[in-house]
Amino acid sequence: MRHRIDPELTRRARELRNNPMPAELAIWHLVSRYRPAFTRQLVVAPFIIDLACRRAKLGVEFDGSQHFEQAAADQRRTEYLERKGWRIIRLWNSDVLANAEGAAEHILSEAAECLGGTHPQPLPSREGRSRTPRSR
């Protein structure tokens, strides 16, 4: 059977989703309720994007101190993804953890720009609504 995506990339993305970095998790809790939807650890072979909005084709990379040594590789990765039509923004883990709300707002405004000015919307609140039982 031929896989569309390398099973090793899929396995690695699943592992990263199950063991998120603190900065990624902080942002995920803030942006996951918005639509269009964001997803974590999206495979765009041969890479895995930390956080992505498919509809906006916006990718967010969370960078730690190891990225000081990987600057050239990160640049090649960004250029590759941009050639595929993605807009990539990079955020330092330390900056995200110091101001998660500000980082989330930056991500949402970038998504809005990619969507032509349509700001992502939160899901409607269920507050104040009574629950109606489902018929069986």
C-alpha positions in Angstrom: 0.0 0.0 0.0 1.4 3.4 -1.0 1.0 6.2 1.6 0.4 9.8 0.5 2.6 10.9 3.5 5.6 9.2 4.7 4.5 7.1 7.7 7.6 8.1 9.6 6.6 11.8 9.3 3.1 10.9 10.4 4.5 9.1 13.4 6.8 12.0 14.3 3.9 14.5 14.0 1.7 12.4 16.3 4.6 12.1 18.8 5.0 15.9 18.8 1.3 16.5 19.2 1.3 14.1 22.2 4.3 15.9 23.8 3.8 19.6 23.1 6.3 22.3 24.0 5.0 24.7 26.7 4.9 27.6 24.3 3.0 25.6 21.7 0.5 24.5 24.3 -0.1 28.0 25.6 -0.9 29.3 22.1 -3.0 26.2 21.3 -5.3 26.9 24.3 -5.8 30.5 23.0 -6.3 29.9 19.3 -8.0 26.5 19.1 -11.4 28.0 19.6 -11.1 30.2 16.5 -12.4 29.5 13.0 -11.0 28.9 10.5 -9.4 26.0 12.5 -5.8 25.8 13.5 -4.1 22.4 13.7 -0.9 21.3 15.5 2.0 19.5 13.9 0.8 19.6 10.3 2.8 17.5 7.9 3.8 19.4 4.7 6.3 16.9 3.5 9.2 16.8 4.1 8.5 19.1 7.1 6.2 19.4 10.1 4.7 22.8 10.8 4.2 23.4 14.6 0.9 25.3 14.2 -1.0 25.8 11.0 -4.2 27.3 9.7 -4.8 25.4 6.5 -7.4 27.8 5.1 -5.1 30.8 5.5 -2.0 28.8 4.6 -0.4 30.3 7.6 2.3 28.3 9.5 3.7 29.2 12.9 7.1 27.9 14.0 8.0 28.0 17.7 11.8 28.4 18.0 13.9 27.6 21.1 17.6 28.2 21.7 18.6 25.3 19.4 17.5 27.4 16.5 20.5 29.8 16.9 22.6 27.0 15.4 19.9 26.0 12.8 19.3 29.5 11.3 20.4 28.5 7.8 18.3 25.3 7.8 15.3 27.2 9.2 15.7 29.7 6.4 15.7 26.9 3.7 12.7 25.4 5.4 10.8 28.7 5.4 11.7 29.3 1.7 10.5 25.8 0.7 7.2 26.3 2.5 6.7 29.7 1.0 7.3 28.3 -2.5 4.4 25.9 -1.6 2.2 28.9 -0.9 2.5 29.0 2.9 3.2 32.1 4.9 5.5 31.3 7.8 6.0 33.3 11.0 8.5 32.4 13.7 8.1 33.1 17.4 10.6 32.6 20.1 9.4 30.2 22.9 10.5 32.7 25.5 8.5 35.5 23.9 5.4 33.3 23.7 5.7 32.3 27.3 6.2 35.9 28.5 3.2 37.1 26.5 1.0 34.3 25.2 -2.0 36.6 24.7 0.0 39.0 22.6 1.5 36.1 20.5 -2.0 34.7 19.9 -3.3 38.1 18.8 -0.3 38.4 16.4 -1.1 34.9 15.0 -4.8 35.7 14.6 -4.0 39.1 12.8 -1.6 37.3 10.5 -4.3 34.7 9.7 -6.8 37.6 9.0 -4.3 39.2 6.6 -3.8 35.9 4.8 -7.6 35.6 4.5 -7.9 39.1 3.0 -8.9 40.9 6.2 -11.4 38.4 7.6 -10.5 38.1 11.2 -10.9 34.5 12.6 -14.0 34.2 14.7 -14.4 32.3 18.0 -17.0 29.5 18.1 -20.4 30.8 19.3 -20.8 30.7 23.0 -23.3 28.2 24.5 -23.7 30.4 27.5 -27.3 31.2 28.3 -28.7 28.5 26.1 -30.6 25.6 27.5 -29.7 22.2 26.3 -32.4 20.3 24.4 -32.3 16.5 24.6 -31.6 14.6 21.4 -34.4 12.4 20.2 -33.5 8.8 19.9 
